[in-house]
């Protein structure tokens, strides 16, 4: 996932992966979703032309999918966390101001 600039009023794009491990060879399709909210332990993502899905923050698997090991949707939480980190040398203060560091 590429580096994303966080802006108020702009949706955070995230890659949603549909996978099916049952057929041979296994299938996978990548879709672009938007983070529209979050809960204490979940991320809520809208997948255009499909639905709104919830994912666990701890592993990125779809909430409520009992067969997640075989097929379903998932997101890569580590890639999403890395994509929103500030650039090296930029420090973000709590008031939102940016300060250059050397």
C-alpha positions in Angstrom: 0.0 0.0 0.0 1.4 3.4 -0.9 1.8 6.3 1.5 -1.4 8.2 2.1 -1.8 11.9 3.0 -4.5 12.2 5.8 -6.9 15.0 5.2 -10.1 16.0 6.9 -13.1 15.3 4.7 -11.1 12.9 2.4 -11.8 9.1 2.8 -8.9 6.9 3.8 -8.5 4.4 0.9 -7.6 0.8 1.9 -7.1 -2.3 -0.2 -9.7 -5.0 0.5 -8.7 -8.5 -0.5 -11.4 -11.1 -1.5 -9.9 -14.6 -1.3 -11.2 -18.2 -1.8 -8.9 -21.0 -0.7 -11.3 -23.8 -1.7 -10.8 -24.0 -5.5 -7.6 -25.2 -7.0 -5.7 -22.9 -7.6 -6.9 -20.5 -4.9 -8.4 -17.3 -6.1 -7.9 -13.7 -4.9 -9.2 -10.3 -6.1 -8.2 -6.9 -4.8 -10.7 -4.1 -4.4 -10.4 -0.5 -3.3 -12.4 0.4 -0.2 -12.8 3.4 2.1 -12.6 3.5 5.8 -15.8 5.1 7.0 -15.5 4.5 10.7 -14.1 2.4 13.5 -14.9 0.9 16.8 -12.6 0.0 19.7 -11.6 -3.3 18.1 -13.0 -3.0 14.5 -12.5 -1.0 11.3 -15.6 -0.2 9.2 -14.9 -0.2 5.4 -17.2 0.6 2.5 -16.5 -1.4 -0.6 -18.1 0.4 -3.6 -20.7 -1.6 -5.6 -20.7 -4.2 -2.8 -21.3 -3.5 0.9 -20.1 -2.1 4.1 -17.8 -4.6 6.0 -16.3 -4.7 9.4 -12.7 -6.0 10.0 -10.9 -6.9 13.2 -8.1 -4.4 14.0 -5.9 -7.2 15.5 -5.7 -9.4 12.3 -7.7 -7.7 9.5 -10.1 -10.5 9.0 -13.8 -10.0 8.3 -16.0 -9.8 11.4 -18.7 -12.5 11.7 -17.1 -14.8 9.1 -16.8 -18.3 10.6 -15.1 -19.6 7.5 -12.4 -16.9 7.3 -9.7 -19.5 7.0 -11.3 -20.7 3.7 -12.9 -17.7 2.0 -14.0 -14.1 2.7 -12.6 -10.6 2.8 -9.6 -9.2 4.7 -7.4 -6.1 4.9 -3.7 -5.8 5.6 -3.7 -3.8 8.9 0.1 -3.5 8.9 0.2 -1.9 5.5 -2.6 0.5 6.4 -0.7 1.5 9.6 2.5 2.1 7.6 0.7 4.1 4.9 -0.5 6.8 7.4 2.7 7.3 9.2 4.3 10.8 8.7 7.3 11.1 6.5 10.8 10.6 8.1 11.9 13.8 9.7 8.4 15.1 10.3 7.0 15.1 13.8 3.2 15.6 14.4 2.2 17.4 17.6 -1.1 16.9 19.4 -2.3 20.3 18.2 -1.8 19.1 14.6 1.1 21.3 13.7 4.0 19.9 11.8 7.6 20.4 12.9 10.7 19.5 10.9 13.4 17.5 12.7 16.9 16.9 11.6 
